[in-house]
Amino acid sequence: MSFARWCRVILIAALVPSVPSAFAQLSLRPVDQAASQPEFFTFRAHLQAAIAGRDASAVLAVVHKRIKNSFGGDGGVEEFKQKWKLGERDSALWKELGTVLALGGSFDRDGRFIAPYVFSRWPEKANSFDNVAIIGTNVRVREAPRNDSTVVGSLNFAVMPLLKEQSGHEGWTAIRQRNGKTGYVLSQYARSPIGYRAIFERIDNRWQLTAFVAGD
């Protein structure tokens, strides 16, 4: 290669914008340790059945009397009942808690089970406010927030930068791809680590739901 050509190559390389290292794709594969403790596994299965049947009484039976419902309230069962409007059959609790339990989880050092795995196993080097987890395989990334938009890639259980200012399209989440460009995925396949999560503890010889919160 001539010196003049070498100089041109260096100049072109310098002009091409590099993709920030923060955009390097991280992997976050599903984890579910419930089966490692048969007693908890059975407990969770019963709770999931109660949620599927929208059985408010069965759910309240496992709610700890001082359950944490938010980062600002007093907590407790009555607050839990009011927040989730358990007197109504279409309470949002069925969807939120059902989804959290379906996404698995893991036990911490104190023996608590924390769900979903997106929260309990979130990588420390990824800012929880600026990223989302892709919770599926071959999740299509589209050029625009439409089902008929061009597919520009696919993702498998990845942690991706979230573009909040471009995520105002209902049903779609805007992410920054590895090439630095904006892409859109269906929101059902993108979950924030600061979304709802549940903490279960074994108290008085039985498993209880001690926290169900979102945010940070």
BAFI-3210 file (N, C-alpha, C; in Angstrom, 3 decimals, decimal comma, padded with zeros to 6 digits):
// residues 216
n [1|2|3|4|5|6|7|8|9|10|11|12|13|14|15|16|17|18|19|20|21|22|23|24|25|26|27|28|29|30|31|32|33|34|35|36|37|38|39|40|41|42|43|44|45|46|47|48|49|50|51|52|53|54|55|56|57|58|59|60|61|62|63|64|65|66|67|68|69|70|71|72|73|74|75|76|77|78|79|80|81|82|83|84|85|86|87|88|89|90|91|92|93|94|95|96|97|98|99|100|101|102|103|104|105|106|107|108|109|110|111|112|113|114|115|116|117|118|119|120|121|122|123|124|125|126|127|128|129|130|131|132|133|134|135|136|137|138|139|140|141|142|143|144|145|146|147|148|149|150|151|152|153|154|155|156|157|158|159|160|161|162|163|164|165|166|167|168|169|170|171|172|173|174|175|176|177|178|179|180|181|182|183|184|185|186|187|188|189|190|191|192|193|194|195|196|197|198|199|200|201|202|203|204|205|206|207|208|209|210|211|212|213|214|215|216]
n.u [000,861|000,580|002,042|000,368|-002,147|-002,437|-002,662|-005,121|-006,844|-006,544|-007,600|-010,294|-011,154|-011,007|-013,036|-015,336|-017,986|-017,629|-019,164|-020,351|-018,937|-020,847|-022,902|-022,351|-023,463|-025,051|-025,727|-028,607|-029,802|-032,690|-033,436|-034,423|-034,755|-036,573|-037,321|-035,262|-035,875|-038,208|-040,450|-040,924|-041,351|-043,760|-045,417|-045,334|-046,544|-049,167|-049,865|-049,735|-051,843|-053,950|-053,829|-054,386|-057,004|-058,094|-058,418|-058,879|-058,903|-057,233|-054,803|-054,410|-054,018|-051,371|-050,033|-047,857|-048,356|-047,153|-046,491|-044,465|-045,442|-044,729|-042,252|-042,832|-045,158|-047,001|-047,261|-048,447|-051,321|-053,929|-053,372|-052,288|-054,551|-056,183|-054,618|-054,460|-057,073|-058,636|-061,225|-062,361|-062,898|-061,340|-058,851|-055,613|-053,637|-053,641|-052,526|-050,022|-048,671|-048,877|-047,302|-044,778|-044,213|-044,172|-041,831|-039,748|-036,986|-034,681|-032,932|-031,729|-028,861|-029,954|-031,917|-034,263|-036,734|-036,573|-038,291|-038,940|-036,439|-035,219|-034,880|-033,633|-031,251|-030,000|-027,379|-024,681|-023,151|-024,807|-026,831|-029,815|-031,879|-031,474|-031,534|-033,032|-034,307|-034,366|-036,741|-036,843|-036,389|-035,061|-036,311|-037,806|-036,359|-037,435|-037,454|-039,174|-041,897|-043,970|-045,877|-045,569|-043,191|-039,767|-037,711|-034,844|-033,104|-032,502|-032,974|-031,722|-032,496|-031,175|-029,508|-030,359|-029,725|-032,043|-034,193|-035,671|-036,925|-037,932|-039,755|-042,501|-044,510|-047,339|-047,263|-044,763|-041,191|-038,421|-035,085|-031,475|-029,522|-026,691|-025,210|-025,616|-027,915|-031,451|-033,920|-036,952|-038,828|-041,434|-043,216|-043,963|-041,895|-039,854|-038,439|-038,171|-035,727|-036,557|-039,205|-042,260|-041,550|-041,305|-040,901|-040,307|-040,482|-039,625|-041,479|-042,505|-042,691|-043,803|-044,138|-044,240|-045,483|-043,584|-042,944|-044,001|-043,225|-042,478|-040,194|-037,564]
n.v [-001,193|002,183|005,212|007,436|006,269|004,899|007,028|008,051|005,978|006,068|008,594|008,306|006,372|007,852|009,635|008,160|007,654|006,246|003,539|004,000|002,405|001,756|000,757|-001,802|-005,056|-006,753|-009,885|-011,391|-013,988|-016,079|-017,027|-019,352|-020,367|-021,615|-024,334|-025,479|-025,468|-027,370|-026,891|-024,142|-024,033|-025,444|-023,788|-021,449|-022,394|-022,846|-020,222|-019,080|-020,416|-019,365|-016,730|-017,007|-017,833|-015,606|-015,310|-013,565|-013,904|-016,115|-015,080|-012,940|-014,385|-015,057|-012,740|-010,711|-009,141|-006,672|-005,864|-004,405|-001,906|000,222|002,846|004,909|004,813|003,626|000,928|-002,480|-004,737|-003,645|-001,342|-002,578|-003,934|-001,762|-000,386|-002,190|-002,631|-004,918|-005,651|-005,603|-007,505|-007,177|-006,342|-004,887|-006,348|-009,060|-009,338|-008,035|-009,298|-011,916|-011,901|-011,244|-013,536|-015,474|-014,942|-016,129|-016,274|-015,763|-017,003|-015,077|-014,273|-014,333|-016,171|-015,359|-015,305|-013,749|-012,149|-010,690|-012,565|-010,626|-008,482|-009,633|-010,693|-008,688|-007,169|-005,523|-003,574|-002,350|000,391|000,676|002,391|003,273|001,196|-001,766|-005,111|-007,635|-010,009|-012,614|-014,850|-014,344|-011,861|-009,443|-006,536|-003,474|-000,925|001,194|002,060|000,049|-002,757|-003,416|-002,383|-002,275|-005,014|-004,826|-006,298|-008,818|-009,972|-011,759|-012,426|-010,052|-007,169|-003,909|-000,483|001,965|004,194|006,675|009,063|008,472|006,507|006,775|005,547|003,658|000,353|-000,155|-000,217|001,857|001,327|001,541|000,325|-001,868|-000,704|001,902|003,027|003,818|001,505|-000,467|-002,462|-004,781|-003,934|-005,931|-007,669|-006,387|-005,484|-003,497|-003,357|-002,041|-002,359|-003,882|-005,992|-008,898|-009,989|-012,762|-014,262|-016,661|-016,834|-017,384|-020,121|-020,351|-019,431|-016,079|-013,130|-010,396|-007,992|-005,986|-004,147|-001,282|000,762|002,837]
n.w [000,000|-000,917|000,469|000,219|-000,208|002,176|003,948|003,130|003,938|006,711|007,191|006,368|008,198|010,510|010,162|010,281|012,445|015,631|017,436|020,626|023,521|025,387|023,996|023,425|023,122|025,725|027,301|028,733|029,959|030,622|033,999|036,414|039,530|041,124|041,219|042,621|045,247|046,366|048,068|047,830|045,088|044,805|046,301|044,705|042,380|043,257|043,847|041,315|040,124|041,583|040,743|038,028|038,257|039,301|042,051|044,694|047,476|047,913|047,055|048,840|051,110|051,129|051,336|053,102|056,284|056,536|053,985|051,439|049,328|047,785|047,328|048,913|050,427|053,377|053,421|053,928|054,210|053,760|052,284|050,056|049,064|048,386|046,532|044,398|043,821|044,560|044,873|042,434|039,516|037,263|038,118|037,893|039,018|038,394|035,847|036,171|038,417|037,576|035,243|036,297|037,873|035,888|034,610|035,947|038,325|041,107|044,029|046,756|048,875|051,395|051,267|050,153|047,586|044,532|042,006|038,764|036,817|035,316|036,995|039,300|038,292|036,941|035,119|036,696|035,410|033,621|033,324|035,076|034,481|031,936|030,154|028,672|028,959|026,539|026,225|024,913|022,062|018,814|018,467|016,619|015,257|014,202|011,652|011,969|014,227|013,487|012,388|009,743|009,031|007,877|008,733|010,583|012,017|014,593|017,989|020,832|024,030|025,120|026,553|026,009|025,000|025,997|024,331|025,513|024,749|022,294|022,623|022,657|021,252|021,247|022,379|021,389|021,826|021,824|020,905|020,985|018,478|017,914|015,921|016,392|015,415|015,586|016,620|016,711|018,928|019,738|022,625|024,380|024,408|025,624|028,639|031,518|034,126|036,370|036,508|037,775|040,541|042,599|045,968|047,909|051,078|053,588|056,310|059,638|059,183|056,638|053,172|052,128|050,480|050,529|049,359|046,655|044,208|042,095|040,221|041,612]
ca.u [000,000|001,365|001,884|-000,796|-003,356|-002,492|-003,162|-006,557|-007,516|-006,555|-008,511|-011,663|-011,445|-011,180|-014,294|-016,467|-018,296|-017,562|-020,291|-019,894|-018,840|-022,058|-023,861|-021,967|-024,609|-024,916|-026,701|-029,278|-030,637|-033,647|-033,017|-035,506|-034,227|-037,659|-037,340|-034,200|-036,513|-039,534|-041,522|-041,244|-041,874|-045,175|-046,078|-045,499|-047,529|-050,488|-050,115|-050,012|-053,195|-054,860|-053,811|-055,105|-058,422|-058,456|-058,886|-058,312|-058,725|-056,054|-053,624|-054,255|-053,585|-049,912|-049,480|-047,392|-049,135|-046,444|-045,957|-044,014|-046,178|-044,104|-041,118|-043,264|-046,321|-046,799|-047,272|-049,498|-052,317|-055,022|-052,847|-052,172|-055,898|-056,672|-053,811|-054,744|-058,535|-058,931|-062,668|-062,767|-062,386|-060,339|-057,712|-054,354|-052,722|-053,587|-051,559|-048,688|-048,053|-048,775|-046,147|-043,570|-043,953|-043,889|-040,473|-038,751|-036,315|-033,595|-032,806|-030,578|-028,063|-030,785|-032,930|-035,469|-036,884|-036,839|-038,733|-038,479|-034,985|-034,740|-034,442|-032,718|-029,978|-029,604|-025,925|-024,336|-022,562|-025,840|-027,693|-031,176|-032,809|-031,170|-031,511|-034,125|-033,968|-035,176|-037,098|-037,271|-035,428|-035,415|-037,218|-037,546|-036,114|-037,952|-036,958|-040,171|-042,825|-045,120|-045,696|-045,203|-041,920|-038,641|-036,976|-033,422|-032,292|-033,215|-032,255|-031,968|-032,195|-030,106|-029,714|-030,190|-029,956|-033,410|-034,329|-036,915|-037,572|-038,539|-040,569|-043,876|-045,450|-048,001|-046,967|-043,400|-040,099|-037,298|-033,772|-030,355|-028,873|-025,234|-024,632|-025,927|-029,179|-032,656|-034,755|-038,157|-039,282|-042,715|-042,987|-044,172|-040,618|-038,852|-038,817|-037,250|-035,411|-037,223|-040,634|-042,713|-040,857|-041,869|-039,965|-040,956|-039,653|-040,231|-041,689|-043,443|-042,779|-044,518|-043,707|-045,127|-045,100|-043,233|-042,815|-044,372|-042,986|-041,876|-039,432|-036,310]
ca.v [000,000|003,404|006,108|008,296|005,474|004,636|008,259|008,153|004,983|006,599|009,733|007,784|005,724|008,888|010,327|007,263|007,714|004,964|003,233|004,024|001,084|001,506|000,088|-003,196|-005,865|-007,665|-010,966|-011,657|-015,154|-016,383|-017,840|-019,679|-021,293|-022,066|-025,790|-025,921|-025,626|-027,920|-026,260|-022,859|-024,321|-025,786|-022,554|-020,561|-022,992|-022,567|-018,798|-018,843|-020,910|-018,383|-015,555|-017,381|-017,905|-014,307|-015,622|-012,546|-014,439|-016,976|-014,228|-012,209|-015,326|-015,165|-011,389|-010,405|-008,053|-005,408|-005,891|-003,133|-001,690|001,314|003,413|006,093|004,566|002,964|-000,520|-003,221|-005,450|-002,761|-000,519|-003,490|-004,164|-000,529|-000,070|-003,096|-002,715|-006,352|-005,882|-005,630|-008,699|-006,821|-005,725|-004,965|-007,256|-010,380|-009,278|-007,648|-010,344|-013,114|-011,743|-011,308|-014,925|-016,247|-014,630|-016,783|-015,492|-016,464|-016,827|-014,276|-014,857|-014,474|-017,190|-014,775|-015,511|-012,460|-012,294|-011,641|-012,671|-009,369|-007,660|-010,327|-010,996|-007,567|-006,931|-004,292|-002,544|-001,755|001,305|000,131|003,389|003,570|-000,026|-002,719|-006,491|-008,292|-011,280|-013,595|-015,184|-013,872|-010,717|-008,592|-005,104|-002,829|000,412|002,136|001,377|-000,493|-004,166|-003,567|-001,713|-003,141|-005,678|-004,483|-007,193|-009,608|-010,021|-012,906|-012,218|-009,062|-005,899|-002,898|000,895|002,444|005,561|007,094|010,155|007,946|005,346|007,200|004,858|002,609|-001,017|-000,275|000,320|002,291|000,944|001,868|-000,888|-001,878|000,203|003,253|003,481|003,544|000,395|-000,616|-003,823|-004,819|-003,723|-007,167|-008,376|-005,523|-005,256|-002,703|-003,979|-001,328|-002,639|-004,585|-007,199|-009,481|-010,621|-013,756|-014,695|-017,701|-016,266|-018,200|-021,447|-020,373|-018,426|-014,920|-012,050|-009,288|-006,760|-006,000|-002,735|-000,874|001,973|002,692]
ca.w [000,000|-000,994|001,606|-000,028|000,019|003,619|004,567|002,845|004,779|008,076|007,220|006,296|009,476|011,526|009,915|010,554|013,879|016,329|018,303|022,017|024,145|026,163|023,133|023,267|023,531|026,853|027,301|030,005|029,679|031,698|035,137|037,338|040,529|042,003|041,355|043,525|046,549|046,051|048,837|047,197|043,746|044,976|046,735|043,566|041,465|043,822|043,695|039,902|039,864|042,177|039,868|036,807|038,602|039,892|043,404|045,564|048,831|047,923|046,939|050,103|052,141|051,135|051,439|054,453|056,884|056,351|052,625|050,862|048,084|047,043|048,039|049,635|051,281|054,667|053,241|054,614|053,416|053,346|051,203|048,924|048,540|047,773|045,359|043,294|043,625|044,534|044,841|041,035|038,852|036,255|038,779|037,146|039,718|037,748|034,755|036,635|039,236|036,739|034,359|037,123|038,248|034,681|034,164|036,786|039,356|041,785|045,475|047,152|049,953|052,591|051,025|049,580|046,142|043,904|040,625|037,753|036,637|034,730|038,123|040,221|037,641|036,093|035,185|037,406|034,543|032,772|034,075|035,058|033,952|030,541|029,353|028,825|028,618|025,517|026,885|023,917|021,019|017,468|018,570|015,462|015,410|012,991|011,364|012,470|015,147|012,756|012,056|008,341|008,801|007,524|009,815|010,435|012,834|015,601|019,257|021,701|025,444|025,187|027,247|024,980|025,418|025,806|023,851|026,144|024,030|021,074|022,990|022,911|020,366|022,021|021,986|020,855|022,625|020,989|021,413|020,122|018,009|018,056|014,939|016,806|014,853|016,365|016,188|017,524|019,218|020,430|024,056|025,129|024,451|026,254|030,034|032,320|035,408|037,458|036,465|038,978|040,990|043,816|046,893|048,766|052,201|054,426|057,639|060,421|058,560|055,366|052,225|052,062|049,581|051,417|048,589|045,237|043,934|040,829|040,380|042,334]
c.u [000,898|001,099|000,635|-002,094|-003,533|-003,060|-004,655|-007,353|-007,650|-007,549|-009,956|-012,068|-011,719|-012,507|-015,516|-016,760|-018,258|-018,787|-019,798|-019,897|-020,081|-023,077|-023,485|-023,054|-024,254|-025,993|-027,307|-030,277|-031,529|-033,051|-034,245|-035,025|-035,312|-037,621|-036,252|-034,707|-037,956|-040,683|-041,927|-041,859|-043,367|-045,988|-046,342|-046,539|-048,949|-050,847|-050,442|-051,417|-054,228|-054,953|-054,598|-056,608|-058,947|-059,090|-058,216|-058,029|-057,468|-054,773|-053,365|-053,751|-052,069|-049,243|-049,100|-048,115|-048,467|-045,823|-045,581|-044,669|-045,577|-042,914|-041,507|-044,411|-045,967|-046,745|-048,429|-050,550|-053,423|-054,587|-052,727|-053,529|-056,429|-055,918|-054,213|-056,235|-058,983|-060,417|-063,208|-062,120|-061,301|-059,150|-056,446|-053,368|-052,561|-052,549|-050,155|-047,993|-047,899|-047,555|-044,843|-043,228|-043,583|-042,448|-039,392|-038,122|-035,217|-033,610|-031,589|-029,867|-028,861|-031,905|-034,235|-035,524|-037,320|-037,150|-039,103|-036,949|-034,406|-034,254|-033,375|-031,351|-029,482|-028,103|-025,598|-023,829|-023,558|-026,753|-029,147|-032,208|-032,652|-031,178|-032,754|-033,626|-034,917|-035,455|-037,654|-036,144|-035,968|-036,459|-036,856|-037,364|-036,534|-037,448|-037,875|-041,156|-044,128|-044,829|-045,276|-043,884|-040,817|-037,966|-035,489|-032,516|-033,147|-032,336|-032,664|-031,535|-031,027|-030,510|-029,394|-030,445|-031,370|-033,396|-035,676|-037,664|-038,251|-039,454|-042,018|-044,903|-046,048|-047,670|-045,557|-042,390|-038,937|-035,982|-032,688|-029,647|-027,357|-024,553|-024,947|-027,251|-030,352|-033,415|-035,940|-038,501|-040,638|-042,474|-043,191|-042,893|-039,502|-039,299|-037,725|-036,961|-036,070|-038,740|-041,032|-041,864|-041,422|-040,759|-040,751|-039,976|-040,396|-040,273|-042,755|-043,753|-043,637|-044,031|-044,745|-044,569|-044,836|-043,044|-043,289|-044,351|-042,438|-041,140|-038,155|-036,148]
c.v [001,246|004,278|006,969|007,531|005,181|005,842|008,410|007,196|005,490|007,737|009,278|007,156|006,743|009,593|009,474|007,279|006,332|004,794|003,195|002,637|000,736|000,734|-001,372|-004,086|-006,805|-008,729|-011,124|-012,780|-015,468|-017,291|-018,108|-020,768|-021,882|-023,568|-026,316|-026,069|-026,070|-027,252|-024,925|-023,082|-024,633|-024,562|-021,636|-021,093|-022,729|-021,091|-018,470|-019,318|-019,938|-017,137|-015,835|-017,413|-016,619|-014,480|-014,673|-013,078|-015,290|-016,154|-013,492|-013,103|-015,443|-013,792|-011,100|-009,169|-006,686|-005,331|-004,490|-002,982|-000,602|001,808|004,663|005,886|003,892|001,449|-001,178|-003,793|-004,533|-001,858|-001,342|-003,692|-002,937|-000,206|-000,910|-003,316|-004,175|-006,668|-005,952|-006,814|-008,380|-006,073|-005,921|-005,936|-008,575|-010,396|-009,014|-008,756|-011,630|-013,060|-011,864|-012,761|-015,780|-016,043|-015,172|-015,864|-016,302|-016,160|-015,966|-014,933|-015,079|-015,485|-016,646|-015,099|-014,190|-012,673|-010,917|-011,660|-011,383|-008,420|-008,381|-010,611|-009,863|-007,298|-005,561|-003,199|-001,903|-000,885|000,855|001,106|003,579|002,360|-000,873|-004,102|-006,982|-009,692|-012,289|-013,885|-014,717|-012,760|-009,729|-007,123|-004,442|-001,398|001,490|001,362|000,946|-001,946|-004,392|-002,877|-002,731|-003,722|-005,426|-005,361|-008,003|-009,734|-011,248|-012,578|-011,242|-007,875|-004,801|-001,492|001,343|003,900|006,092|008,130|009,681|006,758|005,713|006,536|003,663|001,220|-001,236|000,362|000,646|001,932|001,454|000,572|-000,775|-000,956|001,657|003,775|003,104|002,365|000,269|-002,097|-003,741|-004,775|-004,982|-007,986|-007,538|-005,218|-004,491|-003,418|-003,269|-001,411|-003,406|-005,818|-007,618|-010,112|-011,537|-014,189|-015,764|-017,178|-017,087|-019,519|-021,496|-019,233|-017,313|-013,894|-010,810|-007,956|-006,982|-004,547|-002,535|000,433|001,736|003,862]
c.w [000,000|000,214|001,448|000,238|001,494|004,352|004,355|003,723|006,207|008,204|007,207|007,618|010,560|011,393|010,206|012,039|014,504|017,196|019,733|022,636|024,937|025,346|022,891|023,870|024,676|026,749|028,691|029,768|030,877|032,772|035,995|038,295|041,423|042,257|042,296|044,956|046,315|046,807|048,208|045,823|043,810|045,387|045,544|042,578|041,945|043,658|042,242|039,524|040,413|041,309|038,589|037,052|039,213|041,272|044,391|046,962|048,930|047,826|048,254|051,224|052,207|051,229|052,889|054,996|056,731|054,953|052,154|049,497|047,199|047,853|048,825|050,594|052,591|054,538|053,968|053,677|052,915|052,198|049,924|048,262|047,825|046,489|044,159|043,050|043,528|044,616|043,426|040,324|037,822|036,858|037,944|037,787|038,973|036,633|035,279|037,422|038,436|035,838|035,131|037,466|037,039|034,202|035,107|037,808|040,014|043,274|045,776|048,334|051,229|052,408|050,479|048,086|045,534|042,427|040,075|037,647|036,069|035,820|038,944|039,612|036,729|036,225|035,772|036,479|033,591|033,633|033,945|034,521|032,449|029,623|029,602|028,448|027,534|026,027|025,881|022,950|019,675|017,509|017,465|015,852|014,102|012,876|011,927|013,356|014,468|012,408|010,614|008,005|008,517|008,764|009,597|011,293|013,775|016,836|020,061|023,126|025,655|026,046|026,242|025,527|025,052|025,356|024,327|025,317|022,746|021,351|023,278|022,031|021,096|021,465|021,469|021,802|021,695|021,661|020,466|019,766|018,143|017,059|015,250|016,298|015,758|015,762|017,128|017,692|019,900|021,937|024,885|025,243|025,072|027,678|030,776|033,643|036,581|037,328|037,720|039,251|042,347|044,648|047,818|049,852|052,998|055,861|058,364|059,721|057,299|054,481|052,149|051,089|050,436|050,691|047,164|044,798|042,523|041,064|041,150|043,320]
res [m|s|f|a|r|w|c|r|v|i|l|i|a|a|l|v|p|s|v|p|s|a|f|a|q|l|s|l|r|p|v|d|q|a|a|s|q|p|e|f|f|t|f|r|a|h|l|q|a|a|i|a|g|r|d|a|s|a|v|l|a|v|v|h|k|r|i|k|n|s|f|g|g|d|g|g|v|e|e|f|k|q|k|w|k|l|g|e|r|d|s|a|l|w|k|e|l|g|t|v|l|a|l|g|g|s|f|d|r|d|g|r|f|i|a|p|y|v|f|s|r|w|p|e|k|a|n|s|f|d|n|v|a|i|i|g|t|n|v|r|v|r|e|a|p|r|n|d|s|t|v|v|g|s|l|n|f|a|v|m|p|l|l|k|e|q|s|g|h|e|g|w|t|a|i|r|q|r|n|g|k|t|g|y|v|l|s|q|y|a|r|s|p|i|g|y|r|a|i|f|e|r|i|d|n|r|w|q|l|t|a|f|v|a|g|d]
***
